[in-house]
């Protein structure tokens, strides 16, 4: 998982040569195949823009989340790495026919999606961790003001091999082969520039029977998210803006929290439904708060001050007390389920790949996390990994690239 070996004859210089070749190949690689007249389907999320639109896009059926360690030796090579990552993400999201390398070269593409890549079927989100702002690249003074190393919270059992990283890369798609194809393509073109620190694949289920998808505890996950179609709401809660004390290059980005949370499902499945619902504060079947009828009903805590209907320590009540004081503590959840099979003791190993976005780690995620400490659900979950990252501002156009303002 944290392996450091490189393939024979491939290293940092090999990466730089590969990056140059990749950039040259994009001139024709992103073009539609000759004779193609079929209209492209709507994109999962547009690639170009002031923000990474993939942050706001609803979770797709599958994702690959990867934390990466940068292995370049200086700032110029880091620039080449991020340019290459941008070029590949732009091509993979727009689709087209990969440019042939030549008769004696390896295939230009793994081929698992066929000869022509589909358009608009993949979204990519890229973030940077606090480790990138150490003394390797002279970026310490440019670190986002609120970016730190994710601490261990009271109920955590963090494993170092599953924590932190220089970069985060999330690939979102509706088909597993689309995400895996992108992962292989990016790994191939950045070989020698970065390597995987840890990786976890996730999935979401279709609404059952309707509304928000469910987690592996059987409850709907993300019901109380802020409205992503409201630019005002996103500017207030998600995007970093002017006047927040952040470096200018960071405007338009967002703080990303990733938490890998194992669910002890074999114990959970022995708990009565009534007790499960009181722990969450919602009806499992409909997703409605226990004092409501439908999923998006607003719980009325004022009429239940002692917690007779929705217990005072219920998850929804602690996570979002719905007061004027806590209104700016809301965050945007983008969670996925995961299934890693069995552990060494033969127990089911599955849970939640929790991801959220916010303006301010301390004001939002950490405040909520401290409120959740000791809630009844902690007996049935074990957070074991993840990290804090800063989702970079968007790639604005065909001449822009991830981190340009940071490194410029």
HUNOR-V389503 format. One record per residue. N is the residue number from 0. RES is the residue in one letter. PSI is psi in whole degrees, -180 to 180 (none if undefined). BURIAL is # if it has 24 or more other ideal C-beta (glycine too) atoms within 12 Angstrom, else .. Layout:
BEGIN
n: {N & N}
res: {RES & RES}
psi: {PSI & PSI}
burial: {BURIAL & BURIAL}
END
This chain:
BEGIN
n: {0 & 1 & 2 & 3 & 4 & 5 & 6 & 7 & 8 & 9 & 10 & 11 & 12 & 13 & 14 & 15 & 16 & 17 & 18 & 19 & 20 & 21 & 22 & 23 & 24 & 25 & 26 & 27 & 28 & 29 & 30 & 31 & 32 & 33 & 34 & 35 & 36 & 37 & 38 & 39 & 40 & 41 & 42 & 43 & 44 & 45 & 46 & 47 & 48 & 49 & 50 & 51 & 52 & 53 & 54 & 55 & 56 & 57 & 58 & 59 & 60 & 61 & 62 & 63 & 64 & 65 & 66 & 67 & 68 & 69 & 70 & 71 & 72 & 73 & 74 & 75 & 76 & 77 & 78 & 79 & 80 & 81 & 82 & 83 & 84 & 85 & 86 & 87 & 88 & 89 & 90 & 91 & 92 & 93 & 94 & 95 & 96 & 97 & 98 & 99 & 100 & 101 & 102 & 103 & 104 & 105 & 106 & 107 & 108 & 109 & 110 & 111 & 112 & 113 & 114 & 115 & 116 & 117 & 118 & 119 & 120 & 121 & 122 & 123 & 124 & 125 & 126 & 127 & 128 & 129 & 130 & 131 & 132 & 133 & 134 & 135 & 136 & 137 & 138 & 139 & 140 & 141 & 142 & 143 & 144 & 145 & 146 & 147 & 148 & 149 & 150 & 151 & 152 & 153 & 154 & 155 & 156 & 157 & 158 & 159 & 160 & 161 & 162 & 163 & 164 & 165 & 166 & 167 & 168 & 169 & 170 & 171 & 172 & 173 & 174 & 175 & 176 & 177 & 178 & 179 & 180 & 181 & 182 & 183 & 184 & 185 & 186 & 187 & 188 & 189 & 190 & 191 & 192 & 193 & 194 & 195 & 196 & 197 & 198 & 199 & 200 & 201 & 202 & 203 & 204 & 205 & 206 & 207 & 208 & 209 & 210 & 211 & 212 & 213 & 214 & 215 & 216 & 217 & 218 & 219 & 220 & 221 & 222 & 223 & 224 & 225 & 226 & 227 & 228 & 229 & 230 & 231 & 232 & 233 & 234 & 235 & 236 & 237 & 238 & 239 & 240 & 241 & 242 & 243 & 244 & 245 & 246 & 247 & 248 & 249 & 250 & 251 & 252 & 253 & 254 & 255 & 256 & 257 & 258 & 259 & 260 & 261 & 262 & 263 & 264 & 265 & 266 & 267 & 268 & 269 & 270 & 271 & 272 & 273 & 274 & 275 & 276 & 277 & 278 & 279 & 280 & 281 & 282 & 283 & 284 & 285 & 286 & 287 & 288 & 289 & 290 & 291 & 292 & 293 & 294 & 295 & 296 & 297 & 298 & 299 & 300 & 301 & 302 & 303 & 304 & 305 & 306 & 307 & 308 & 309 & 310 & 311 & 312 & 313 & 314 & 315 & 316 & 317 & 318 & 319 & 320 & 321 & 322 & 323 & 324 & 325 & 326 & 327 & 328 & 329 & 330 & 331 & 332 & 333 & 334 & 335 & 336 & 337 & 338 & 339 & 340 & 341 & 342 & 343 & 344 & 345 & 346 & 347 & 348 & 349 & 350 & 351 & 352 & 353 & 354 & 355 & 356 & 357 & 358 & 359 & 360 & 361 & 362 & 363 & 364 & 365 & 366 & 367 & 368 & 369 & 370 & 371 & 372 & 373 & 374 & 375 & 376 & 377 & 378 & 379 & 380 & 381 & 382 & 383 & 384 & 385 & 386 & 387 & 388 & 389 & 390 & 391 & 392 & 393 & 394 & 395 & 396 & 397 & 398 & 399 & 400 & 401 & 402 & 403 & 404 & 405 & 406 & 407}
res: {X & X & X & X & X & X & X & X & X & X & X & X & X & X & X & X & X & X & X & X & X & X & X & X & X & X & X & X & X & X & X & X & X & X & X & X & X & X & X & X & X & X & X & X & X & X & X & X & X & X & X & X & X & X & X & X & X & X & X & X & X & X & X & X & X & X & X & X & X & X & X & X & X & X & X & X & X & X & X & X & X & X & X & X & X & X & X & X & X & X & X & X & X & X & X & X & X & X & X & X & X & X & X & X & X & X & X & X & X & X & X & X & X & X & X & X & X & X & X & X & X & X & X & X & X & X & X & X & X & X & X & X & X & X & X & X & X & X & X & X & X & X & X & X & X & X & X & X & X & X & X & X & X & X & X & X & X & X & X & X & X & X & X & X & X & X & X & X & X & X & X & X & X & X & X & X & X & X & X & X & X & X & X & X & X & X & X & X & X & X & X & X & X & X & X & X & X & X & X & X & X & X & X & X & X & X & X & X & X & X & X & X & X & X & X & X & X & X & X & X & X & X & X & X & X & X & X & X & X & X & X & X & X & X & X & X & X & X & X & X & X & X & X & X & X & X & X & X & X & X & X & X & X & X & X & X & X & X & X & X & X & X & X & X & X & X & X & X & X & X & X & X & X & X & X & X & X & X & X & X & X & X & X & X & X & X & X & X & X & X & X & X & X & X & X & X & X & X & X & X & X & X & X & X & X & X & X & X & X & X & X & X & X & X & X & X & X & X & X & X & X & X & X & X & X & X & X & X & X & X & X & X & X & X & X & X & X & X & X & X & X & X & X & X & X & X & X & X & X & X & X & X & X & X & X & X & X & X & X & X & X & X & X & X & X & X & X & X & X & X & X & X & X & X & X & X & X & X & X & X & X & X & X & X & X & X & X & X & X & X & X & X & X & X & X & X & X & X & X & X & X & X & X & X & X & X & X & X}
psi: {-40 & 30 & 147 & 0 & 146 & 153 & 150 & 128 & 2 & 124 & -152 & -46 & -36 & -38 & -44 & -39 & -42 & -36 & -41 & -43 & -40 & -43 & -38 & -38 & -19 & -16 & -35 & -18 & -31 & 0 & 151 & 151 & 142 & 137 & -3 & 126 & -7 & 131 & 139 & 142 & 163 & 139 & 148 & -45 & 135 & 144 & -45 & 145 & 172 & -28 & 162 & 104 & -21 & -23 & -41 & -18 & 137 & 148 & 136 & 180 & -26 & 153 & 156 & 122 & 127 & 133 & 138 & 146 & 130 & 133 & 8 & 161 & -13 & 177 & -36 & -41 & -34 & -40 & -46 & -40 & -48 & -32 & -44 & -43 & -41 & -47 & -43 & -43 & -41 & -45 & -45 & -32 & -29 & -25 & 178 & -167 & 121 & 142 & 133 & 144 & -31 & 167 & -39 & -8 & 169 & 165 & 147 & -14 & 156 & -25 & 1 & -14 & 10 & -170 & -24 & 130 & 137 & 152 & 139 & 17 & 2 & 143 & 147 & 135 & 129 & 133 & 167 & 142 & 167 & -26 & -25 & -17 & 26 & -157 & 6 & -38 & 8 & 32 & 6 & -40 & -10 & 7 & 136 & 138 & -38 & 5 & 120 & -179 & 132 & 126 & 169 & 124 & 167 & -34 & 13 & 157 & 66 & 139 & 125 & -33 & -14 & 23 & 149 & -163 & 160 & -39 & 153 & 142 & 120 & 127 & 121 & 133 & 170 & -15 & 134 & -37 & -27 & -45 & -42 & -36 & -45 & -41 & -45 & -40 & -48 & -41 & -39 & -46 & -14 & 13 & 128 & -13 & -29 & 156 & 155 & 130 & -48 & 159 & 141 & 132 & 142 & 171 & 156 & 153 & 156 & 157 & 132 & 104 & -16 & 172 & -147 & 140 & 161 & 152 & -178 & 2 & -3 & 0 & 151 & 141 & 113 & 14 & -41 & 22 & 148 & 164 & 109 & -12 & -6 & 108 & -37 & -43 & -41 & -37 & -27 & -28 & -29 & -52 & 141 & 129 & -176 & 153 & 5 & 2 & 11 & 155 & 150 & -35 & -24 & -9 & 131 & -7 & -171 & 147 & 129 & 128 & 132 & 130 & 124 & 114 & 110 & 137 & 128 & 73 & -30 & -27 & -41 & -40 & -9 & -1 & 141 & 151 & -41 & -42 & -40 & -45 & -35 & -32 & -41 & -36 & 12 & 155 & 132 & -40 & -48 & -22 & 0 & 146 & 154 & -15 & 13 & -170 & -40 & 166 & -42 & 14 & 145 & 123 & 142 & 85 & -27 & -33 & 1 & 56 & -24 & -2 & 31 & -31 & -56 & 108 & 149 & -25 & 14 & 149 & -47 & -28 & -39 & -39 & -39 & 87 & -12 & 52 & 166 & -33 & -33 & 3 & -33 & 13 & -1 & 152 & 165 & 112 & 138 & 69 & 153 & 154 & 157 & 158 & 112 & 17 & -118 & 155 & -175 & -19 & 6 & 13 & 150 & 133 & 94 & 165 & -143 & 127 & 88 & 131 & 137 & 160 & 144 & 167 & -35 & 114 & -45 & -46 & -35 & -82 & -50 & -36 & -45 & -43 & -41 & -33 & -31 & -10 & 129 & 4 & 156 & -30 & -20 & -19 & -13 & 8 & 152 & 102 & 126 & -5 & -173 & -156 & 170 & 136 & 165 & 112 & 120 & 156 & 162 & 162 & 112 & -35 & -173 & -15 & -8 & 167 & 158 & 127 & 11 & -48 & -31 & -44 & -12 & none}
burial: {. & . & . & . & . & . & . & . & . & . & . & # & . & . & # & # & . & # & # & . & # & # & # & . & # & # & . & . & # & # & . & . & . & . & . & . & . & . & . & . & . & . & # & # & # & # & # & # & . & # & # & # & # & # & # & # & # & # & # & # & # & # & # & # & # & # & # & # & # & # & # & # & . & . & . & . & # & # & # & # & # & # & # & # & # & # & # & # & # & # & # & # & # & # & # & # & # & # & # & . & . & . & . & . & . & . & . & # & # & # & . & . & # & . & . & # & # & # & # & # & # & # & # & # & # & # & # & # & # & # & # & # & # & . & . & . & # & . & # & . & . & # & # & # & # & # & # & # & . & # & . & . & # & . & # & # & . & # & . & . & . & # & # & # & # & # & # & # & # & # & # & # & # & # & . & # & # & # & # & # & # & # & # & # & # & # & # & # & # & # & # & # & # & # & # & # & # & # & # & # & # & # & # & # & # & . & . & . & . & . & # & # & # & # & # & # & # & # & # & # & # & # & # & # & # & # & . & # & . & . & . & . & . & # & # & # & # & # & # & # & # & . & . & # & . & # & # & . & # & # & # & # & # & # & # & # & # & # & # & # & # & # & # & # & # & . & . & # & . & . & . & . & . & . & . & # & # & # & # & # & # & # & # & # & . & # & # & # & # & # & # & # & . & . & # & . & . & . & # & . & # & . & . & . & . & . & . & . & # & # & # & . & # & # & # & # & # & # & # & # & # & . & . & . & . & . & . & . & # & # & # & # & # & # & # & # & # & # & # & # & . & . & . & . & . & . & . & . & # & # & # & # & # & # & # & # & # & # & # & # & # & . & # & # & # & # & # & # & # & . & # & # & . & . & # & # & # & # & . & # & # & # & # & # & # & # & # & # & # & # & # & # & # & # & # & . & . & . & . & # & # & # & # & . & # & # & # & .}
END
